[in-house]
Amino acid sequence: MDDETDETITRIAAALRQLPAVDAAHKARVLVAVAAERERARRARMRAARRWRLAGSMGVAAAAALGLFVWRSDVGAGRPATRIPERTASANAAAATSAPHPAADAATRLTASDPAGVAPLPVQLVLRAPAAHRVSVVGDFNGWDTHANTLDRDPASGLWSATVALRPGRHVYAFIVDDSIWTRDPRMPKSHDADFGRPGSVLLVGQP
Amino acid sequence: MTRGARYFVALTIALSGVAGDARAQQVAYAVGAAPLDSATQAAVRREMTRAQARGLPVEPLEAKVREGQIKRAAPVRIQSAVVALATRLDSARAALGPASNTAELVAGADALAAGADARALRTLRTSGGPRDLAAPLGALAQLVASGVAPSRATQMIVELLKRGVAPREVLAFGVAVESDVGAGVPAEESAVFRLRAIESAVNGGVSASSAFGQGTDPGSLNLGGKPATGDAARPKRRP
C-alpha cells in the first residue's frame, strides 16, 4: 500500500515538476525586450554621467574664468601669475567624444524595425579578456559604431559579454578592446575583408 | 641551453600567456576613427546621393565609411569600398527585385562579395518566392566563403528552400559546413554530407537541425561559441 502510494506520489511529483512548454518565439521576444531595456538603462546612465561631467566641466570653466579674472587682476597688480587649469578642455573633449552617435540610430533602424516583419533575436557575445578595461563590439548590425554596444565585465571570470538584438542572417563583427585593439571573436569563423584587409568574425543567426 | 637561457624562455612564455588572452587570439590592429579629408568626404557624399537617387539604402554605405575609418583604411580605399558596395547593392536589387528590403539587399551584396553571382541571387528569389531571403542569402555567402563552388552552393540552398526547410535550418547548414571546414573537412564534401543528413531528417519527419547534432533553438542564447557539432555527426577529415 505504502509502495503504491509512494509510486503515485512520485508520478504526480514528476508531472508537476515538468515546466510547461514555452514557445521559442515568445522566449526570444522576452529576451529581446530585456536586452533593449538593459541598453536603455545603460544609455540613461551614460546620459546622467554626461550631465555630471558637463556640470563638472562648467564648474571647472567657471573656476577657470574666476582664476583668469584673478590672474588678470594679479598681473595687473604686478603679482606672480597662477596657471590656468587645463582640465576644462579635456573635460569638454571627453563629453564631446561620448556624445550619442547617429550610427546607433541607423543600426536600430536596421535591426529593430523591419519592413519584412522579421523579429530580431537576442544573441549573447562573449570575449575573455581579463586584462581589458573596456570592450565594445562593432559590426554590420550596429553600423560599426564603437559606442553602440559595450560589453559588461564579469569580475569573477574575466569574461566580457553583451546581448544584442540581431536580425536573422549573416553578420560580420569584431570586438574593440580598450578602444584600440581590433579583436576577432576566437570562437567564430573568420570573415574575409576584401575592402580593408582586416577580417572580423562571422555570426549566423537563425530565426524561428 | 644554459640554465639562465632556460629561465628566460620560460619567463617569456609565461609573460606572453599573461599578456592577454584576447590579444593572443589574433593579430592586434590599432583602431580609431581616422577623419576623412574634404575631397574624399565630398566624393563619398556624391556617391551616396547618387545611390539614394537610384533608390538604394544609404545606411549600408554610411556603415562602410565608418568600418573603413575604424580600420584606419586610407581615404581612397574607403571611397572605392563605398563605390564597390553601391555597385553590389545595385546588382543585388536587380537580381532580387525592386521590392527587396534593406537586409536582403545587404545580404545579397555580401553574397556577391563572397563570390556568388547575380544568377545565384535570381535563382534564390525564384525558388524562395516572396519570403524574406536574408537568412538563405547569408547561408549562401557563408558556403561560398567556406569554399563550396557558387553554383553548387546555390543548388543546395534552392534544394532546401524547395523542401520547405526553415530559414534558421538553412543557416544551420551553413554553420555546420563552416565548422567542418574549420576541422579540416573539404568544403564540398562537408556540404554534400550535411545536405544528405538534412534530407534524411526531413524525410523522416525530424527537424533538420537535429541532423547537425546541435541545438539551434533561437531562444537559447548563442554564447559566441562554435556550434557543438559532435564528431559522430561530422564527415571524416581527409588525411
Interface residues (C-beta under 8 A of the other chain):
Chain A: V22 A24 A25 K27 A28 L31 A103 A106 A107 R109 L110 D114 P115 A116 V118 L121 P122 V123 Q124 L125 V126 L127 R128 A129 P130 A131 A132 V138 D140 G143 W144 D145 T146 T163 R167 P168 G169 R170 V172 F175 I176 V177 D179 S180 I181 W182 T183 R184 D185 P186 R187 M188 P189 S191 H192 A194 D195 F196 R198 V202 L203 L204 V205 G206 Q207 P208
Chain B: V18 A19 G20 D21 A22 R23 Q25 Q26 A28 Y29 A30 V31 G32 A33 E59 P60 E62 A63 K64 R66 E67 G68 I70 K71 A73 R77 A81 A84 L85 N101 T102 A103 E104 V106 A107 D110 A113 A114 D132 A134 A135 L137 G138 A139 A141 Q142 A145 S146 A166 P167 R168 E169 L171 A172 G174 V175 E178 G182 T216 D217 P218 G219 L221 N222 L223 G224 G225 K226
